[in-house]
Amino acid sequence: MAADMARQGWHVLPQVLDPTDCSAFRGAYDDDAWYRRTVVMQRHGFGRGEYRYFRYPLPDRLATLREAFYPPLAHLANEWAGQLGRAQLYPGDHATYLAQCALAGQSRPTPLILRYRVGDYNCLHQDLYGAEHFPFQIAILLSQPGEDFEGGEFVIVEQRPRMQSRAHVVPLRQGDAIVFAVNEAPRAGTRGTYRVKLRHGVSEVRAGERFTLGVIFHDAS
């Protein structure tokens, strides 16, 4: 994973959730008790579609994913901070990091579920939510390409200094997770380390319905 992140800013983890887990998250989309806020994308110029932020306490499966992935990603985040010349160090456990977010005035949960229908898409963006943000996040595809939907590819674009931008279209299957850089990534160049900005989005869904689970590690202000 570290090698892929260093080379391209993202890495795919196959089958993080099984079909039963994916079905459970999709089936609970309309259960208001799970969520604190619903966002209709076209009202804000974000694209087309809808997403819902989970409320605390998070569902057990989601909380476990967030807590389990954080420690190895925090280790990589500290390595990146050093390469980018930053003094900020990320604590080894997620609870301590959330306390750090709270001290910065960020205490609202950010994990979310997104629903796209025919014609929906997500513009290229970054999920920062405040001054305190963790450099990696995870998206897990809850629907099966070719069966539940067509189109709707996950896209990451690198904005490279003094070069044209580079796009990655990432193939995912149901239950696959993609770990990716939220904001910027270090790259090794001939004159040393430089920074690449990354944005992510989803192309237009041509048929069916697509659900994604977003695991974001920092809280929002």
For each residue, the residues with C-beta under 8 A, 3 or more apart:
1: 4 5 11 13 72 76 179
2: 5 6 76 79
3: 6 7
4: 1 7 8 10 11
5: 1 2 8 9 10 11 76 136 179 181 185
6: 2 3 185 186 188
7: 3 4
8: 4 5 158 168
9: 5 156 158 180 181 185 196 198
10: 4 5 156 168 170 178 179 180 181
11: 1 4 5 178 179 180
12: 170 172 176 177 178 179
13: 1 16 176 177 178 179
14: 173 175 176
15: 18 173 175 176
16: 13 65 140 175 176 177
17: 21 22 25 61 140 142 175 177 213
18: 15 21 22 175
19: 22 23 174 175
20: 23 24
21: 17 18 24 25 61 175
22: 17 18 19 25 26 142 143 174 175 211
23: 19 20 26 27
24: 20 21 27 28 61
25: 17 21 22 28 29 61 113 142 211 213
26: 22 23 29 142 143 211
27: 23 24
28: 24 25 31 34 59
29: 25 26 52 113 115 211
30:
31: 28 34 35
32: 35
33:
34: 28 31 52 54 55 59
35: 31 32 38 52 53 54 55
36: 53 54 55 108 109
37: 52 53
38: 35 50 51 52 53
39: 43 44 46 50 51 52 53
40: 43 44 50
41: 44 46 47 48 49 50 51 120 122
42: 45 46 47 48
43: 39 40
44: 39 40 41
45: 42 123
46: 39 41 42 122 123 125
47: 41 42 120 121 122 123 201 202
48: 41 42 116 119 120 121
49: 41 114 115 116 117 120 121 122 202
50: 38 39 40 41 114 115
51: 38 39 41 112 113 114 115 214
52: 29 34 35 37 38 39 112 113
53: 35 36 37 38 39 108 109 110 111 112
54: 34 35 36 58 59 62 109 111 112 113
55: 34 35 36 58 109
56: 109
57: 63
58: 54 55 62 63 66 109 111
59: 28 34 54 62 63
60: 63 64
61: 17 21 24 25 64 65
62: 54 58 59 65 66 111 213 215
63: 57 58 59 60 66 67
64: 60 61 67 68
65: 16 61 62 68 69 138 140 215
66: 58 62 63 69 70 94 111 215 217
67: 63 64 70 93 94 95
68: 64 65 71
69: 65 66 72 73 138 179 215 217
70: 66 67 73 74 93 94 97 217
71: 68 74 75 92 93 94
72: 1 69 75 76
73: 69 70 76 77 134 136 179 217
74: 70 71 77 78 90 91 92 97 134
75: 71 72 78 79 92
76: 1 2 5 72 73 79 80 136
77: 73 74 80 81 90 134 135 136
78: 74 75 81 82 89 90
79: 2 75 76 82 83
80: 76 77 83 84 135 185 186
81: 77 78 84 86 87 88 89 90 135
82: 78 79 85 86
83: 79 80 186 193
84: 80 81 184 186 193 195
85: 82
86: 81 82
87: 81
88: 81
89: 78 81
90: 74 77 78 81 97 134
91: 74 96 97 100
92: 71 74 75 96
93: 67 70 71 96 97
94: 66 67 70 71 97 98 217
95: 67 98 99
96: 91 92 93 99 100
97: 70 74 90 91 93 94 100 101 134 217 218
98: 94 95 101 102 219
99: 95 96 102 103
100: 91 96 97 103 104 132
101: 97 98 104 106 107 130 132 218 219
102: 98 99 105 106 107 219
103: 99 100
104: 100 101 130 131 132 221
105: 102 130 221
106: 101 102 129 130 131 132 218 219 220 221
107: 101 102 219
108: 36 53 219 220 221
109: 36 53 54 55 56 58 219 220
110: 53 127 129 214 216 217 218 219 220
111: 53 54 58 62 66 213 214 215 216
112: 51 52 53 54 213 214 216
113: 25 29 51 52 54 142 211 212 213 214
114: 49 50 51 122 202 211 212 214
115: 29 49 50 51 209 210 211
116: 48 49 120 121 122 149 152 202 205 209 210 211 212
117: 49 120 205 208 209 210
118: 205 206 207 208
119: 48 204 205
120: 41 47 48 49 116 117 152 204 205 210
121: 47 48 49 116 152 201 202 203 204 205
122: 41 46 47 49 114 116 125 201 202
123: 45 46 47 201
124: 155 157 199 200 201
125: 46 122 199 200 201
126: 182 183 198 199 200
127: 110 133 137 182 214 216
128: 133 182 183
129: 106 110 133 216 218 219 220 221
130: 101 104 105 106 133 218 219 220 221
131: 104 106
132: 100 101 104 106 218
133: 127 128 129 130 182 183 218
134: 73 74 77 90 97 137 182 216 217 218
135: 77 80 81 181 182 183 184
136: 5 73 76 77 179 180 181 182 217
137: 127 134 179 180 182 214 215 216 217
138: 65 69 177 178 179 180 214 215
139: 154 177 178 180 200 212 213 214 215
140: 16 17 65 175 176 177 178 212 213 214 215
141: 145 154 172 173 174 175 176 177 210 211 212
142: 17 22 25 26 113 174 175 211 212 213
143: 22 26 148 149 174 208 209 210 211 212
144: 147 148 173 174
145: 141 148 149 150 152 171 172 173 174
146: 150
147: 144 208
148: 143 144 145 174 208 209 210
149: 116 143 145 152 205 206 207 208 209 210
150: 145 146 205 206 207 208
151: 203 204 205 206 207
152: 116 120 121 145 149 202 203 204 205 206 210
153: 169 170 171 202 203
154: 139 141 169 170 172 178 200 202
155: 124 167 168 169 170 200 201 202 203
156: 9 10 167 168 170 180 198 199 200
157: 124 165 166 167 168 198 199 200 201
158: 8 9 165 166 167 168 185 196 197 198
159: 165 196 197 198 199
160: 163 164 165 166 187 196
161: 194 195 196
162:
163: 160 166
164: 160
165: 157 158 159 160
166: 157 158 160 163
167: 155 156 157 158
168: 8 10 155 156 157 158
169: 153 154 155 203
170: 10 12 153 154 155 156 178
171: 145 153
172: 12 141 145 154 176 178
173: 14 15 141 144 145 176
174: 19 22 141 142 143 144 145 148
175: 14 15 16 17 18 19 21 22 140 141 142
176: 12 13 14 15 16 140 141 172 173
177: 12 13 16 17 138 139 140 141 215
178: 10 11 12 13 138 139 140 154 170 172
179: 1 5 10 11 12 13 69 73 136 137 138
180: 9 10 11 136 137 138 139 156 198 200
181: 5 9 10 135 136 184 185 198
182: 126 127 128 133 134 135 136 137 198 216
183: 126 128 133 135 197 198
184: 84 135 181 195 196 197 198
185: 5 6 9 80 158 181 195 196 198
186: 6 80 83 84 193 194 195 196
187: 160 193 194 195 196
188: 6 192 193
189: 192 193 194
190:
191: 194
192: 188 189
193: 83 84 186 187 188 189
194: 161 186 187 189 191
195: 84 161 184 185 186 187
196: 9 158 159 160 161 184 185 186 187
197: 158 159 183 184
198: 9 126 156 157 158 159 180 181 182 183 184 185
199: 124 125 126 156 157 159
200: 124 125 126 139 154 155 156 157 180
201: 47 121 122 123 124 125 155 157
202: 47 49 114 116 121 122 152 153 154 155 205 210 212
203: 121 151 152 153 155 169
204: 119 120 121 151 152
205: 116 117 118 119 120 121 149 150 151 152 202 208 209 210
206: 118 149 150 151 152
207: 118 149 150 151
208: 117 118 143 147 148 149 150 205
209: 115 116 117 143 148 149 205
210: 115 116 117 120 141 143 148 149 152 202 205
211: 22 25 26 29 113 114 115 116 141 142 143
212: 113 114 116 139 140 141 142 143 202
213: 17 25 62 111 112 113 139 140 142
214: 51 110 111 112 113 114 127 137 138 139 140
215: 62 65 66 69 111 137 138 139 140 177
216: 110 111 112 127 129 134 137 182
217: 66 69 70 73 94 97 110 134 136 137
218: 97 101 106 110 129 130 132 133 134
219: 98 101 102 106 107 108 109 110 129 130
220: 106 108 109 110 129 130
221: 104 105 106 108 129 130
